[in-house]
Amino acid sequence: MQLKLKLTVAAAITTIAGVAAAQEVVKIGHVAPLSGAQAHFGKDHENGARMAIDELNAQGVVIGDKKVRLELVAEDDAADPKQGTAAAQKLCDAKVAGVIGHLNSGTTIPASKIYNDCGIPHVTGAATNPNLTRPGYKTTFRIIANDNALGAGLGSYAADTLKLKTVAVVDDRTAYGQGLANVFKRVAAEKGIKVVDEQFTTDKATDFMAILTAIKSKNPDAIFFGGMDPQAGPMLRQMEQLGMSHMKYFGGDGLCTTEIAKLAGGAKTLANMVCAEGGASMAKMPGGTAWKARYDAKYPGQYQIYSPYTYDATMVLVDAMKRAGSWDPKVYIPELLKSNYKGVTANIAFEPNGEMKNPAITLYVYRDGKKTPLN
């Protein structure tokens, strides 16, 4: 009896080992700022990709005729272009099957060349600078509206709805901030809004008193800021301190976060902010409400903005692998370009240059500190 039991246990162990051995590991890279002032963006960004991978593994993934286990290889680029290219090269060397990211345009654009050179596709759900897809790399994909749409939407709202006549423009000199500001300036000028002052800062600054004092002397109807929320929050506080609470304040998706209310520290100027996001509001996303409930249960209090897009980006990559029957980028990239995936955020399909077809944009305001969609 004891011998029989030992043989049964041994057979079971052998079976389990055989199943484990039959499972191939498919590595998917992820890059975002996981340290520094933008770490709250990066963690949320990573959570979306990790959530998708956990759900896919729980369902069981078969690519071709092989059972696979997906593994996320996460890298920190600290929102720094040099660190971003180093992270991209590291993922190339690790021979990941694809990459989710990066978050910032300033890191995504230089990294995109590295991914192109090593033949690995990357899908961003956050980087919005139009220059990302201009080189025509077959490895670059974006599932969010770019700055041409965001800047135009904000410029049109300022002119057509709010009837503003003058604006001051500030940007943080990053690829994202400067690019978005340039689009806004162009559209605003086309619609008769006069840019009365232009100022520049950095994505590390926290003191804007000199910039704001110079702007105050020109008394514009609004300020447009091309940058991220670690700078926008203190800027809103300092606007209030300088008596600039009557001015409207515009920005892109880098300001459209839950964190901005905390960073603004209760400043009344937050109520004057209008920001644009490259996608539908959560309630209008095809699977947004149910997805958000799952996310909040898994990562309480961590939601910012980009996680539903990185979730979909991961799903789109794996869907293309399944359709191609391979996780070899050379084999599945053509299928990725042909995607017609019903995601949480939208129905995802790509233009020949890797831009998303028919992306939505949503404008938001903050009412009682809560992010509220306008459209």
N, C-alpha and C positions, 0 to 999 in steps of 0.2 A: 504493500500500500504506500509506504514511504517513498519507495523507488518510483512508483507510478506518479505520485505527486510531484517529485523532483523533475521528472521528465515533462510533465504538463507545464510546470512553471518555466522550465528551460525552453519549451516550445513557444510559450507565450512571449518570453523575452526575445527570442529569435524573430518572431512575427513582428513585434513592435520595432525592433532594430531594422528589419527589412523595410517596414513602412517609412521609418525615418530616413533610411538610406535612399529610398525611392523619391523622396521629396527634394527637389532642387531649391536652392536659395537664390532668389532674384533680388539684387540690391538696387534700391532707388535712392538717389541722393536728394538732399534738401539743404538749401543755404538761405540764411537770413541773419539779421543782427540779433544774437542771443546775449550780447553784453553791451554795455553802454546805455546812453539815454533812450535808444530806440528798442531796447530789449523787450518791452511789453508788446510792440508790434511783432517782433521776431518769434516770441513764444507762441502767440496766437497763430501766427503763420505756420509754425511747425506743428502745432496741435491739429490743424486741419488735415495736413498730410498724414500724420500719425493715426488720426481717427479713421481715415479711409483705409489705411493699411491694416489696422486692427480688425475692422469690419470685414475686409476682403479675406483675411486669413481665417476668421471665424467661419465664413461661408465656405471656404475651400476654393482654391484657385487652380484651374487646370489650363495650361498653355500648351497648345499642340496636344500631345497625348501624355504630358507629364504633370504630375501634381507638384505645385511649387509653394514655397513659403516666402512671402515678401518681407524684406528687411529694410528699414529706413536708416540711411547713413547721414546723420545730421552734422552740418558744419556751420561755424559762426564766422560771418564776415564783418561783424561790428559796424556795418554800414560804411565800410572803408574800401575804396576801389582796389587798393593793393592786396588787402586781405581777401577781397572777393575773388581776384584772379588766382591767388594761391589756393583758395578753397576749391575753385573750379578745376585747377590742375590736379589737386589731390583726388577729386572724384573721378577724373579721367584715368589717373593712375590706378585707382581702385577698380576700374572697369565696371562702374555702375551701369545699369541698363538705361537709365534716364534720370533727369533731375527736375525737382520742383523748386522754382526760384529763378532769380533772387528776388528780394523784396524791393530794394532801391534801384532806380534807373541807373544811378552812378556806379553801382556794382554790377548790375545785370548787363549793361552794354559792353564793358570790356570782357566780362566773363563769356559773353555769347560767342566771341571769336575763338576762345579756347575750346568751347564745346563743339563748335563747327569743325575746328582742326582735328579734334579726336573723334568726331562722328557721333556724338551723344546728343540726343534731343533734350531740350529743357523747355518747360512750360511755366510761364510766370502768370500769376493771378494778382500781381501788385505793381510791377514796374510799368509806368505809363508813358514814358518819353517816346514820341513817334520815331526817333532815330534808331530805336532798338531793331526795327524790322527793315530799315533802309538798306543795309548791306545785302539783303536777299538770302541770308543763310537758310538752308533747308532744315536746320536743326532748331530754329527759334520759333516759339509759339506763344501767343498771348490770349488769355481768356477774359480780358477786362477791357473796357473802353480806354483809348489812349488820350493824351493831353489835348489833342486837337478837339476832341468831343467835350472834354471837361472844361477847358478854357473857354470854348465857344459857348457852352451852356451857361457858364457864370457871367460872361460878358453880355450875352443876350438878356439874362435876367436883370442884370444891373441897369441896362439901358431901357429895355422894353417894359419891364414890370415895375421896377423901382424908380424909373425916370431920373437916374443920377446923371449929373453933368460933369463932375470932376472926380478924379481918383489919384491916389498916390500908390506906387507899386514898390514893394520890397521883395527881394528874393535872397535865398541863402547860398547862391552860387553853385549849388549842386546841379547835376544834369536834370534832375526832377524839378527842383524849384525854379531854376532859370528857364527851363523849357516851358513849364506851365505859365509862368509870368509872361513870357513872350507871346504865347497864344492869346492870353487874356488881353494884353495891351493891343494886339492887332485887331481883335474883334471889337473891343471897346472903342478904339479909334474909328473903325468902320461905322460904328453906330452913333458917333458924335460925342462920345465921352472924352474929355480932355485929360491926359495924364499930366498932372501939375508937378509931380516930383517922383524921382526914382532913387531908391536907396538899396544898399547891399549889406548883407550880414553873412554869418557862417552857420553851419549846422551844429556848432558847438556853443554858440553865444547864448547868454541869458540876460544881458543888460542892453536894453534898446532905448534908453532915455535920450541919448543924443540924436538917434535916428528919428524918434517920435517927436522930439522938440522941433527938429527941422521940418517935419511934415506938418506939425500943428500950425506953424507960421504960414503955411500955404492954404490951410483950412479946406481940405478936400471933403467931398461928400462921403468918401469911403477910402479904405486902405485895402489893397490886395496883397496877400502874402503868399509867395511861392516857397513852401517849406513844410516842415513836419510839426507835430504837436509839442515836442519839448521846447521849441522856440515860441510857438503861437501862444501857449499858456501864459508864460511870463509877459509876453507882449501885450496881451489883453489886460493883465493886471496893471501894467505900467501905463497903458492908455487911460485907464480909469483914474490913476493917480494924477495924470496930467490934464484931467478934465476933458478927455476926448470921447466921452460916453455917447455922444450923439452920432458918431461916425459908424457907418456900416463897415463890416470886416469880412473879406472874402478869402477863400482858399480852396485847395483841392482835397483829394481823399486823405492826404497826410494829416489833415485837421479833423476829419470826420470820425472821431474815435470816442469811446466811452471815457478814456483817460483825460481828454481835454477839459472836462468839467473840473476834475481834480487839479489839473495843472493851472487852470485859470484861477483857482483859489477863491471861488465865490464872486469874482468880478462881474459886475452888471453888464459889462461889454460883451460877455458871451452871448447874451440875448440878441446882439446885433450881428452875429456871425451867420454867414451863409456859406456852406461848403458843398462840394460836388463829389460824388462817388461814381466810379465806373461800373455800375451794375444796377439791378433793381433793388428796391428796399426789401428787407427780409420778408415782410408780409406778402410781397408781390413775386418773390422768387417761387418757381414751381414747387420746390420741396422745402422752402425756407423755414417755415414755422416748425415742422416736425424735426427737421435737422437741428435747429437751434435748441430745441428741448433736449435732444440727445447730447449735443455739445455741452450745454450747461450742466448736465448731470455728470458728464465725464471730466470736464474742466471748469468747475464752478468759479465764477468771477474773473475769468481770463479772457473773455471775448472782447475783441477790439474791432476788427474790420475785415481782414483778408482770409480768415480761416475757411469760410465756405468756398472760396475760390481755390485755395490750395487743396481742399478736399476734392473738388471737382477735377482739378488738374491731375491729381493722382489717379482718380478713377478713369479719366480720359486716356492717360498713358497705358494703364493696364488693359483697358478695353481694346486699344489698338494692338497690344501684344496678343491678346486672345484672338482677335480677328485675323492677325497675321500668322498665328500658330507658332510664334517665336518671340523671345525677348532680345534677340540680336537687333540692335538699332538699324543696321543696314536693311534688315528684312521688314521691320515694323514701322519705320518712319513714313513710307508711302501710305500705310493704312492710317497713321496718325493724321496726316494731311486730309484724308477722306472722312474724318470723324463726323458723325452725326449723332452726338451723344446727348441723351436727355438727362441733364445734370440737376443738381440741387439749385444752382444759381440761374440756369438758362438752358436752352437747347444749344449745344456747343458744336459749331462747325467753323472751318477755317477758310480764309481767303488764301490764294496761292502764296502770298508772302508771310503766312503764319499769323496774320491778324484775325481776330474773331469776326465772323459775319454778324452784322446787325446788333452790335452791343448796345445795351441800355445805359442811360446815365440817370442819376437821381440827385436832386438838390435837397439839402437838409438845413434845418435851423435847430436851435437849442431852446426849448421851452421849459422853464423851471429846471434847467440843467440837463434835460433829457433830449437826446437826439430824436428829431421828429421829421419825417419826410414831407417835402412840399408837393411832390408830384408822384 
